[in-house]
């Protein structure tokens, strides 16, 4: 369903536009957490300029003083059109959407609707660390159903976990990461349909974090969870923030399947006051007018995942990794290097290159590190060379 990125004479590869000197002028987390001698390939920020349609939308808002409170359904309409074009999916009903401050805060609000104090929330580690933090902070129990050795959802483990979580009549939810962070796995329609069947069998409510949905690379296709049979009671969170580098322009959308419309309607009105109006304008512009830029980015990311595989084979053959099918994140198994449970710490101390430690990703994270591919070929090459020096 995902359209293959077009060969185009349009926008240049956004990953090859900015110099390291320009990037170091940024004041965001990626560029201010570590000293200047550290090369950052860690947190999920991209080394790209903002897409021109987004710049125009935000600039116009500034010129007009259009910096008030959010209103309207423009972003939901833009996402519906994007989904129909990109994924051949016409299942986004604007009346079953709601704006939320960002995806993780939206996840919290969705989980509040379908679970109560002390209920279980199932996750598939290794998985995005905020899943653990946010769920625990809202007084729910995180229950792990680890991915299989192939990096995919282990349906037998998931079934047994669901069974245990609902024993005694307790409510439970399943926080699905789709595409999966950090592995870059894209769940198939068959896998998601099986998830939906299990969820309905055990009465587990599915909340899908689909923030990386636009970032599916050549050779894979994204399947929205709410598009599969049996997912009518599911909830989903989507956003343009990851695909268009808009994390600083806060906004996201909550989507409900037909059987979850009443749940979404119970979300407190004040949640919709949290998104940035300018952020929603930016996200709308990205979804409506930023697809050429996105195609150029996806082509660049495809080049980068091949480059990383080549560099690792040459300089760090002990590192095992499956090139991601989606996201701009590579999950590196460094256990054979003998660097302990936290190889990212070694790479940082010895090599002055910052990766994300695998340990906070839960079971299966020890001995791993996450590498951000959304950088120039030069940065990726230098990062791997530094990692190789640090490992020897």
N, C-alpha and C positions, 0 to 999 in steps of 0.2 A: 504493500500500500504506500510505502514511502517513495517519493519520487527521487530518482537518481539525480544528484547534482548536475546541472547543465554545464556543458562547455560554453563559456560565455566570454565575450569581449568586454563585458561590463566591469563591475568592481574588481580591483586587484585583490590578491590574497591578503586579507586583513592582518594575517599573522606576520607578514613581511614588510609592513609599512613603517612601524615605529622603531627607532633606534633604542639601544639600552640606555643611552643618556636621556632620551625623552621619557622613557618609562620610569627612570629613577626620580623624575620630578613629581610623580604621583604621590599622594599622601594617604592612600588606602592601606589596608592591612597587609597586602602582599608586599608592598614596597617600604613599609615602615616598621615591620616587626623585627627585622634583622639588620645588622650593620651593612654598609654599602659593599663590603668585600664578599658578601654572601650572595650567591645567585639563587633567586627564589623560583622554584618550580613546585610549589606546594598548594596553597589555598586556591579555591575555584574562582579565580579572577583570570580573565584573558588579556593577553598583551596585544590588544587591538584598539584602533580608533573606533568611536561609536559610529554606527551606520548613519549615513547622511539623512535619511528620512526621520530618524529619531532626533538628530541635531536640529533639524528644521522645526519639528513639532515642539521641542522644548524651548527653542529660541523664540518661536512665535508666542508661546505662553508667557515668556519673560517680557516680551515687547508689549503684550496686552495686559500685563499684570494679572494673568489668569492663574493665580496661585491660591485659590480658595479651597473649598471642600469638594470632594469628588461627587459626581452626579452622572446619571445616565448609564446605558448599557453598551456603550461603544466598544469597550474592550471585549466583552463577551461576544458581541456580534463579529468582531474581527477574528477572535479565536475560532468561532464556528466556521467562518469562511476559510480560515487557514486549515482547519481540520478536514473540511470537505475537499479542498484542493490537494493537501499534502498527504492525507491518510485515507482519502476516499471514504470519510466517515461523516455522516450528516446527523449524528446523534446528540449534538450539543443543542439543547433547548435553552434559549436565553432565560426563560422564566424559571429554569432549574439551575441557575448559577447565582453566585454571590461574590462580591469583592471582599477580599481579606488582605491583611497587611503584607504578608508574604507566605510562602508555602509552609514553612514550619509552624508559624502561628496559626495558619489555616488548618494544619494537621491537628494541632491542639484543640481547636474549636470543634472540628469534626469528631474527634475522639470523645470530647465532652458530651456530644449529642448521643453517642451510641454506647458509652460505657459509664461506669460509676466508680466511686472510690474503691481502690484495691483490686479492681478488675484487671485481667491480663491483657496485654497488648503484645502480640506475637511479631517478631522481627526475624529477618534472615541474615545473620552475621556470616562473614564480615560485611558490615553495612555502615552507612553514614553515621558518624558518632552522635550528632544531635538527636537521632532517634532515641538513643538511650537517655540523654540528658533531659530532653523536653518531656518524655513520657514519665520519667521518674519524678520530675519536678511537679507534675500534675497529679501525683499520688496514684498512679497506676503501676502495675507490675510489668516489667519487661520480661518476656519469656522468649528464649532463643529457639529457633528452628533452623539450625545451620544449613548453609548451602551444601550441596553434594560435592564430592571430589572434582566433578567436572565444572564447578562454579555455577551450577544451575539450581533451581528450586528442587529440593528433595521432597517429592509429594508424599512419600511414605512417612517421613519425619514430620512433615507439616500436618498430616492427618492425625498422627498420634499426639502431637502437640495441641491441636484443636480439641481433641477428645479430653485431654487432661485439663485444659483451661476452662471448659464448660461443665466439668463434673460438679455435681451438686447444684446445678441450675444457675451457675454464675454466668454473667455476660462476658464476652471477650471480643476483641477486635484484632484484625491482622493489618499491620502497617506494611504495605507492599511498596518496594522501591522499584520503579519501572520507567525507563531502563535502570539497571542496578548500579549503584555507586557503592563500592569502588571498582567493581570488576568490569563494568561496561557491557554486561550481558543484556541482551534484548530478549525478553520473554516472548515465546511464540504464542500464537492463538490457541494451540492445543494445550499448552501449559496453563495459560490464563483461564481457559474454559474449565480445566480440571480444578484450578484454585476456586473458581466460582461454585462448582459442584460441591466441593468440600465445605466451603463457607456456608452454603445453604443447608447442607446436611447437618452441620453442627451448630447452626445459628450464630456463626461468627460474622461480624460486620467488617467488610473490607474498606480500608481507606488507602487509596493509591497516591503516592507521591510520584507524579509524572513530570517533574520539572525539566528533566533532560530529554523529553519527548522530541523536540525539534532537532536534536543532535544525534540522529541515527545515521551512521556512515554507510558508504557504498557496500552493498552485499547483504544488508539487513533491512528489515522493515519493522516499524513501530506499530503495535496493536494497542489501541486504547483499551484499558480494562473495561470501561463501561460499554464497549462495543461487543463483548463476547456473550454468548448465551448464558443466562443464569446470573448475570451481574447487575440485575435491575435494582438491587438494594445497595449497590456500591456507591462510594463517594470518592471523588478524585480532586487533586489539587494540581493546577497547571499555572505556568508563568512564562513570560518571555525573558526572565532575568538571566538565566544561564546562557541561553543561546545567543543573546544579543549584548551580553556584558552590561546588565542593568541592575546589578545587585544594590547599587546606591540609590536607585529610583524605585522605592518599595511599592510593590503591588503583586497581587496574584488573584486567581479565580478558583473558587470552590464549585465543583460540578456534582450534581446528584443524578443517579439513575432514576427511572420512573418510580421505583419502589422506595426511594429515599427522599422524595420531594418534601414530604411532611417533616422529615428530620431536619432537612436544610432550612425549612421555614421556621423552625424553632430557634435558629441561631440568633443570639441577641443583636438587636439593631446596631448597638454601639460598635460591634466588631467591624462593620462597614465604614466606620469613621476612621479606621486606622490606616488604610492605604493612602499613599500620596496621590493627590490629584494630578500633579505633574508626572508622577510615576505612571499612572494609568494612561495619560496622554502618550508617554514614551512607549509603553508596551503596545498600545493600540497602533501606533505608527509602525513599530517593528513588525507586528503581525500582518498589517495591511500592505505595507510598502517596502519592507526590508527583506523580502525573500531572495532577491538577487544577491544581496550582501551575504545572506545566510548560505546560499549555494557556494559562493566563493570561499566562505569560511570552511564549509564541509569538505570542499576539495583540498584546502590547505591542511585540514586535520587528517584527511586520508593520507596525504603525503607524509605528515609527521608521524603517524603510527607506523608506517613502513620504515621511515628513517630511524625511529627508536629501536625497532626490531633489529635493523642492520647494525646499529651502534652497539647494542647490547651483545649481539653475537660476536662482534669484533673485540670489544673492550671488556665485557663482563659476561662471558659465556656461562658462568655459574648461575646467573639470574634467570629464573623461569618466569615467563609471562605469556598470557594469551592476548594478542592485540585486541583492544576493545572494539566491540561492534557498535558502540554508542558512547556518548559523553566525550570529554576531552581529557579523560583520566586513565592512566595506566596503572595496573595493580602488579607490583613487582614482588615475586617470591625470592627473597634474598637469603633463605636459610642455608643454602649450600656455601655461602661465603664465610660462614663462621663469625658473623658480626653480632650474634646474640639476638635477643628478642626485639631490639629497637635499632635496626640498621640505619634508620633515618638520623638517629643521634650521631652515629659514627660518620655518616656522610657529611653532616653539618660540622662536626668538630674537626675532622681530618681533612675534609675536602672543600669546606665553605660553600656547600650547596644544600639548599633547604628543600626536603621532601616532606610529605605528611607521614607521620608515624603510623604504622599499621595497628598498634596495640589498642587505641581507642575504638577500633571498628568491631570489637568483640571477638568471639571465638573464631579462630582462623586468622586473626590479624597479627599475632606475634611472628616476628621474623620477616614481616612484609613492610613495604613502603608504597605510598601512592605518589605518582609522578604526573605533573600537569603538562599535557601536550600542547596547550594553547599558547605557544611561544614560537619565536622564530626558529628556523633550522639552526642558526648559529648558536642560539641560547641552548637548545636541546643538545647539540653536539658538545658544547663546552661543559654542560652539566654532566653528561655521561663520562666525559674524560676526567672530570673532577671526582666523580664517584669511583671510577676505576683506580685512580691514584689512592683514594682513601681506603679502598678495600685490600690494597696490597702492602 
